[in-house]
Every structure is written in C-alpha cells, then in structure tokens.
C-alpha cells in the first residue's frame, strides 16, 4: 500500500527540522505570536557578538572583501548564517531544504584554496546565498511545494545552470526557501512546510511566491538570495518585508534547468531575480552573473553584458538637471491603503526636493493588463496544477484552490486560437503603452520621455493569511516586460495613517481590499510594524 500524501508531507517536514542543529534551536524560548508579532530583532539575541557582526553589519560585497582578506573564514561566515537561518525558520517557517552540512564542507574547501593560492576562487568567494525552492541544487529535493515532487534528489546533471555558475563564482548555497504549491499564489503556503509568516508581524503574510526567501532575508538569516517573478513573486515579498528586490526583463538571467509549474507557458514568462538588503547588493550579484556570459549556454538569455555606460548616462542626467518620473498613485482598479498612499507621496516630495520632476501617469488602463495576466495563468484551465496534485492525491491549499478550484475542470480550457488572441492582445497593449510612454516627451521639462515610473508594489502593506487578493500593481509590469526594482520607503504608522471614512470603492475587488484597512489597528499589537 502506497503512503498517504499527508504522511509523505509530514516526513519531509520532520526531515527538514531534524537537519537543523539542536544546539541552535530555540523553539522552547520563542514567545507566542500574540505576545511578540515583530521578531526582526529577536534572532540576534541568541547569537554571539561575532555572529551578529557577520550577519548584520555588511553588504554582500563588503563581506566578500573581508573573506578575500582573510578577516573571516568562509566556515565562520557560513556557520553564522546557518545559525541565524535556523532561528528564522523556527520563528516564521521559511526553509524548505537544509544544506548546512554541504555548505560548511564547501566553505572549508574554499578556505583551503585561499590559503594555498593566496587568491579567492571568484568574485563571490565564500558568500552564502539562499535560493527559492525552485532552483535545482545537487543532493537536495525540488518540490515547488508539491508532495508528488518529493523523494528525488538532484544530481550534477539536473542541477540548475545558474546554481552551477554561482558555485563556480565562489558562492555557497546553504539553504532553499519555502514557496506556495505550484508557485501560483501571492501567499506562501503548501502542504509540506506550511505557511510562512511575516517577520515584521507574524499575524500577517510574507507574500508570495518568494515569501520564504524574503522572510529569511528579513531576519538576516541570509545576506542575499534569488527568487523568480511572474506576477508579483519577487516584488510583493520584498515589499512586505522591507527588502530590495529586482524583477528583470525576460532574457536577462538564465532560467535553464530551473523547476516550474506550467512549463511551456511563455505568453508572460517567469524571470529570475535577486532579493537583498540594499540596491548595491542587487547590482553586485546581477553584475557577477552577467560576467559569466550565460547567453552562451541558455539560448533565452540576451547577449547583453552589464552596461556601465547606461549607469553613467543616468548620473549625467542627474547632473544636468535631474530625472523625470511618472507616478502611479492608483491603478483605477484597487485603491492603495493610507500608508501606501503616504509612502508614494513622501517619495514624490523627496524627489522634487532633490530637483527631479514628477508627472502624473495616465497610461492605457491597467485593468486590461490584469485581465491579460489572469487569462495567461488560466490558459490551461488549471490542468497542469491539478495533474501534478493528482500524482500524490494531495488537496490544494486554499490559496491555490481559490484561483484554480478544488478539482480539475473548475476553469474552462481555452482553445489554441483563444491563446493566440490573448498573445495578440498582449502585444497590442505593450505597443499602446510604449506609445504613451514616448508621448510624455511633450509633458516633461527636458522634452524627453520620463526616465522611470514610481508605483506602489501593492495596495496593502500586507494582509492576514488567506486574504491575498490583488497583484495588479506588480503584474502589469510582467505583461509589459519592464524591469522593476522594489525599495523600502517607510513603515506603517497608525498615528499617521488613519482610516479614511467615506471612501466609495470602484468595484467589488476594491471593496474587499479596502475593507482590509481595519486589520492594522485591530489585529496587531502596539509596536508591531510593517515596511512599505
């Protein structure tokens, strides 16, 4: 008799916990969520002074520099992050694969190499890096939240191309992080590891689908990581956890050998991108990957090196009178909550104070982009997801069934002609949006189109588990295939962000999201915070 899917999931969950060293576990000391919702500073209380220094005081490039100068050993650095990651998992449930043993062994090899040769292996020598559980890593499983995909460890042959390149650059993969089943949800929950909480307020969501990655980083259990994004998956988790996150355009970083659901869907492609604590680290990792010239191996990667000349053009524009920004205060579908509105306004004010120009953005309706994106996600009627679930017999978690139904056949299956029409619609929308962007040259002081856009990452600072409803603010840029970076601006402040009375929602979805405004004063304790 074959095992029940529940038993398989439980065994994996126990296996993950068993690989966390007992000497680092703090389970019995962790206060209940209601007593300590914000745990962003809690993990540090269990670390040595040296571990706190290693995990919290440096950028990734600074840490690599200290490793190259032998101020720290790679073993010291990896063990410090493994310790902090262990505590992070106990606090917010963020890890799907524990690779500490392999990481420490590799760190010792790198230390030996540095002593013997007097130089580092590469630009990422000794840098610990965490990966969303979508990247295939030798000797680890890759479930993408599916019970059916457990039980098979990756090999040299199946390891993701980008993972191989990171290792060649000197990086040390030490952990993989939790995702929603199939990746197709903006909350991180599955039947194996469970729900990943928000470190700034454990009553709320970490977002998805890179929620495990963002939560680990927010707790300094990692210094830098990689996720993927098809509608919100890097940017939303980054936004609700106070991180920087980059969604590049398609074809910039290699996807070769990375696991996914609905493989073959390319109407709106998923992309790989970094998450970190600052923009400098995003640049550092992205530039390091570009130096490997991945387009020689992955035919979908554009032969486009890091362009220092474009950076210099931006600096020159600032010197010559500043940049021009378009601003999206709301997308006409869902109104942002008061703290998000304040974050946008504060950003506008600061940019203007520095001499930059900001104009209102009135593009083709974002509602159309949201419809295109959803129709893309539903283009097979949920067949791929339900077929994979059926391999083990597992039931979809609520975040998945809300979109794709409890069983196969809930959604209609479009014809190939419907999909072609959808792709034409996307192309036409992209064309109209680009024409609008170019037309802003008539509105700006320099007489050129705006240099960049400012927009909310989401209408809410976060939401209660089960209440993730709208990803239109991020999803529009997947349809357009624009590069987007998320940066933290401010924190929710109940005194500065009072509830707005008398707002008339624009529709049913706007009503549902607007009603979530009440969650912050009523459902969190004083002192709990969220970053925007």
Number of C-alpha atoms within 10 A of each C-alpha: 3 5 8 11 20 15 12 18 22 15 13 18 18 13 14 16 20 11 14 20 12 10 7 15 19 15 11 7 7 16 12 10 15 13 9 17 24 21 22 19 12 16 22 19 9 15 17 11 10 11 20 18 14 20 25 16 11 14 20 24 17 12 23 24 19 16 22 23 14 16 10 17 19 30 18 17 22 29 19 22 25 26 22 25 28 26 26 28 25 18 28 22 23 32 29 30 26 23 22 23 13 15 24 21 14 22 26 17 15 22 21 14 14 20 12 9 9 12 13 22 19 16 21 27 26 35 28 29 23 27 29 26 31 27 29 27 27 19 14 22 21 26 26 26 25 26 27 19 16 18 13 12 16 16 14 11 9 13 21 22 20 23 22 15 15 22 19 16 21 21 26 28 25 25 29 29 30 36 37 31 27 24 28 24 26 28 33 31 33 26 21 26 25 20 22 33 28 35 31 26 27 23 22 25 30 36 34 30 32 35 35 35 34 43 36 34 26 26 28 24 27 30 26 25 27 26 29 28 24 23 31 29 33 34 34 33 33 34 27 31 30 26 26 24 31 26 30 22 19 20 19 24 23 26 23 18 17 20 18 19 16 18 10 8 13 10 20 20 18 23 23 24 25 23 32 28 26 18 17 14 22 23 16 16 22 18 14 18 22 17 12 15 18 24 18 11 11 17 13 16 18 16 13 13 15 16 9 8 9 10 10 11 11 14 13 13 14 15 11 10 14 19 24 25 22 22 21 18 18 18 20 13 19 25 22 24 21 21 25 26 18 20 20 21 14 14 16 19 13 11 17 16 10 12 14 16 20 20 16 13 20 15 14 15 14 21 16 16 23 23 15 22 24 15 17 21 20 17 22 19 20 23 20 15 21 22 13 18 22 16 13 19 15 18 18 22 15 15 23 23 16 13 16 22 17 15 17 17 13 14 16 13 14 13 11 11 9 13 16 12 12 19 17 13 15 21 15 12 20 18 13 14 18 14 13 16 20 13 15 17 14 11 13 18 13 16 12 15 19 24 14 13 16 18 20 23 27 25 24 25 26 27 22 19 20 14 16 18 17 20 20 25 25 25 27 23 21 26 23 18 19 13 13 20 19 25 20 19 16 17 17 19 17 14 8 10 16 14 16 10 6 6 10 9 16 12 11 11 14 19 15 15 21 21 11 15 21 11 13 21 15 8 13 17 16 9 12 19 20 23 22 28
